[in-house]
């Protein structure tokens, strides 16, 4: 069977690589770029650099900075209108995964006016405007993935169409743009990237090529995420985390995510939990479930996380789980989870609907063993039990 690997055609990484953004646009034959971003307040010094870089190559720039939080269909409508009005011929995303997702959506819809986002997966030939992605967080991997996530507030659902042509043409990884991330966001996004890589590796859709990127991402994250969390000003740690996030994005975009992300989506929606935190809360219990049937795969993950040589396959696999539990403790994941799951009655009452939602998506279909509703229910219950036990232990 033929195996394929899709990724950005050009990846630029390193301190001050943002200065190459004008050149990147020119190489895509752009004359006018439409820049989608969140608030530029924390990155104000770089705004002038960005504008100067475009000007150096004779490229005009227009900004859309009205996105707050995860993109909605209304955000798509507003930004698409501005994109058409300014007649830009290239879209640039500078921000986190939400910003990049919005840019992906409008780069497609601008060319395909009579299409909807839901039509993307079925299109044999998809056209869009050239797209450059500059991540300012290290975790979503959206700069390297084929999916976009847009919320439909009226229907209370998230649209997540995917097509390999949605992968940005260029990804620019400048660690200087990520040093302003708070330690909590560093932890959430870093653990999200770790989950992307782990799930890609244990997926039934994994290939030797996606596995290469997955294991390297796991190795880098295991080494550099604690340092990025402790010392946010470390450009070396930030750059390595950006690279790991990109690798993890390539891995799961060419393989898949599975149970952790399938269960995280309803958990985040129901309780307003940040996506990376939801995934972090779930990951150890999903791994616990997976260890029963995929011990060899998790042993490979254990080795990538630095397990000492000479241990049995079972012990090496368990090392991977122990490392994730250690990360959750170091990064205060259980403490942060308690802030959202403090109502001991509300959560158990919500579990049946959470399970139903998790089962309704495609995510669980790529698990090595397809979980039942009871399996997922137990995973959710284990989260609450762990959070409660942790709170009790620190109050003594």
N, C-alpha and C positions, 0 to 999 in steps of 0.2 A: 504494500500500500504506500502511495506517495505521501511523504511528510513535508509540510511547509513550515516556514518560520517568517512571521511578519513583525517588523519593527520600524521605527523612524528611519528614513533614508540617511539622515545626518544627525549625529550626536556631538555636541560641543560641551566640554566639561572643564571646569577649573575656575580659580579665582579671577574675576574680571571678564569671564567669558561673555557676560551680558554685553560687553562692548562690541561683540561681533554680530549683534542682532541686525544691524543695518545691512551688513554684508550678506547675512543669511537671507534677508528679505530680497535683496537684489538678485541673489542666485536663484530665487523663485520667480524672477521677472516681475516683482511687485513695484508699483509706482505709488501706491497709497495703502497704508496698513490701518486696519481697525483694531485697536488695542483694547481687549477686555481685561479688566482687573477689578480687584476689590479695592479697599482703601489703600492709597499709596502713602499714607501718613508715616508709617514705620520705615518706608523705603524711599523717602523723598530725595535723598542724595542721588539715587539711581535714576530718578525720573529724567533729570537733565541729561544724564549720560545716555539714556535710551533715546531721547529726542535728538541729541547730537549725533548718535550713531546712524540713525535713519537719515538725518539731514546730510551727513557726509556722503551718503550714497544716493542722494537726490530722491529720497522716499518720503512722501508726506505722511503724517501720523495724526489720527483722530482717536480720542479716548472714550471708552464707556466704563464708568466707575460706579455704577449704581447697584451692583450686586451685593446683597447682604444675606449671607447664609447659603443654603443649598438652592440651586436654580429651579425656578418654577416655569410653567408654561407662560405665565405673565412676563417673567424676565426674558424669556425667549422672544415674545412678541415685541417688547420694548426695544431690546437690543437689535433685533432683526430690522426693525423700522429705521433705526439710526444707521445701521450698516448700509442699507439700501440708499438712504438719503445722502450719505457721504460718498457713495460710489467707490468704496475701497475695493481693491482686487486681491487682498490678502488679509487673513485674520491672525492676530497675535494674542495669545493668552499669557498673562503674567499674574500668577497667583496659585492658590491651592487647587485641589481636584475639582471643586465646584466651579471655579473660574474656567478651567480647561474644559470641563463638560459643557458649559454654556457655549464656549467658543466652537467646540465640535458641532454642536447642534445648529448654530446659525451659519457656519461655513457650509453645511449641507443644504439647509433650507433656502439660503440665498440663491442657490443655483437651481434648486428643485422646488419652485414656488407652489406647485400643485400637489406636492407630496406631504406626508406627515411623518413624524418621527417613527411611528409604528411600522411604516412601510420599509424602513431601512434594512432589516435583516433579509427581506425577500428580494431586494434589488440585485440583479446580476451585474449591472454596470452602475456604479455609484460615482457621481461627480460632486465635487465640492470646491470651494476656494482653497488656495494654498493655506497651510496652517502651521504656525510656529508656536511651540509651547515652552514656557519658562516657569517651572515649578518653584514656588516659594515655601513649600513644605516638603518633607521627605516621607512619603508613605502611600499615597494613593496610586502612584505609578501611572496616572492618567496620561502623562506625556508620552507613554509608550503603549497604551491600550486601545482596543478597538471598540470600547463601549462608552456611552455617555449616559448619565443618570439625571433625569429631569422629573421634578415632582408635579403631579396633577392635583392641585389642592381641592378642586371640586369633587373629584372621584376618590380623593384620599389614597392615591396609589403613586408608585414611582415607576416611571417609564425607564427602561434600561436597554434600548436597542443597541445591537452590535453589528459591526461590519469592518473588515480589515482596512477599508479605505478611510475610516474615521481616525486611524492612527496618524498623529501629526507628522508632517514632512520633516520637521526639524525639532529637536529637543535641546534646550540650552540649560546646562546645570551649573549655576554659579552659586557656590556655598555662601558667599557674602550676603545673598538675598534671604538666607534662612536663619541667620544668627539671631534675629529678633524673635524667633519662635519661643514662647514660654516653655518651661520644662514639661508641663503637663501635655501640651500639644506635641512636643517632641516625642514623648512616650507613646501617646495614642497613635500618632501617625507611624512611628517606627514599628510598633507592634502590629499595626495593620499591614505594613509591608512584610513583616515576618510571616503573618498568616497567609498573605498572598503567595509567598514562596513555598511555604509548607503545603498548602492546599494544592498548589499547582503540581508539586512533586508526588503527592499521594493520589492525584486524580486518575481516573480511568482513561482520561484523554491525554495523559502525559506522553511526551516523546523524548527521545534522547537529547534533542536540541533544547526543548523547554526545560528538561531536567538540569542541563548544564547551567542555565541561568538561575534556576531555582536554588540549587545547592550553593552556588557562589553568592547569591543574595543572602542566604541563611548564614553563611560563614562570615560575611562582612557585617551583617547586623549583630550577630553574636559578639563580635569583637568591638564594634564602634558605637552601638546604641547606648550602652551605659556611659561611655565617655561623652557623647553628645548631650545626654541627659544631665550629667554632672557639670560639664563645662561647655555651655552653649556657645561660647565665643571661639571654640576650637574650629578653625576653618578646615583642618584635616578631618576631624570627625564629621563635620557637616558635609564635606564633599563625599566622603565614603558613604554616608547615609543616602545622599542623593543618588549615587551610583547604584547602591543596593536597591533602592526603591524602583529605579528604572529597570534593573534586572528582574526584580520580582514582577513588575508590570509586564515585561516581555514574557516571562514565564507563564503567568496565569492567563494572559491574553491569547497565548498559543496553546494553552492547556485548559484550565478552568479553576475557579474556586469551587468549594463545595459546602459542607455542612456548617462550618463556622460562620460563613457569610450568609448562608441561607437563613440561619437562626438569628443572626445579628440584625438583619433588616427589620423584622417586626418588633424586635426588642427596642431598637432605637426609635422607631416610629411611635410606639405606644408610650414610652416613658421619656421621650426627648433626650435620650442618651447619645452623646457624640458617637459617630460610627466607629472610630478607632477604639473607644472605650468599650463599646458593646462587643466588638470582636475580641478584645483582650480578656474580657470577663468569660467569654465562651471558650476560648482556645484551649485551655488546659483540659476541660471536660470533653471537648470534641476529640482531643488527642487521646485521652483515656479510653474513649469509645473505640477509636481507630487502632489502638495498640492491640486489641483483641484479635484483629484479623490482618493487620499490616505491619507486623513487628519488624520485618526486614526493611521496609521503607522508612520507618521511624528510627531504625538503627542508623541508616544513612544520614538522617537529619541530626541524630545525636553526634555522629562523627563531625559533621559540618559545624556543629556548635562547640566543638572542642573536647569531646569526650576522650579521656585517656585511653590509650591503646591497651589491649589485653583483656578487656572485659567481654563477657558473653554478649551475644546479640540482644538478648532480653535486657540486660543491664544497660547496654548502650542505647537502646530505644527508650528505656526509662530515664536515662540521663537527659534526653531531649525534653521530656515532660518536666523533670525537676528544674531545668533551666528556665522554662517558661514560667513555672510557679515562682521561681526566684525573681525573674524580671517583674512579675506582677507585684511582688512584695516590695522590691526596690523602687518601682515607679508609682507606688501608692494606688495601684489599680483597685484593690479591694476597698480602700478608704473612699476613693472617688465613686465607686459603684454604689456604696452605701448611701451617698447623697441622693441618688435617684431611686433606690429601692428600699427606702426607709419605712414605707408602709407595708407591714407584714401581712396585711389582709388583701390589699390591692393586687400585689404581685401574684399570689396563688390563684386569685379569681381570674387573672388575665391569662394564665398559662394555657388553657384550652384554645383560646383564639390565637395565641402566639404559635402554638404547635400547628394549628390549621394553616396559618399563613406560611410558616416555614415549609410545610409539606406541599404547598400549592406552587412553589417556584421550581425552576429547573436545577437549582443548585445541588440538591441532594442526589440527583441522578448520576453524578460522577463520583460519588463515594465508592470506595472499594466494596463496602457493604452498605446497602441501602437501609437507612434507619427507619424504624417504625415510629408511629406517633408516640408510643410509650417510651421509646429510646430518647426522643427529643424532649419529651416531658421531664424525664429524669435529669437531663442535662440542664434544663432551666431550673429545676428544683435544687440542683447541686450548686448553682450560682448563689441563690438566696441563702442556702445553708452555709456556704463558704464565707459570704459577706457577714452573716450574723455571727459566725464563730470568730471571725477576725475582729469584729467590733467588741465582742465579749473579752477576747484575749488582751486587747490593748486598754480596756477599761479597768482591768484588775490591778 
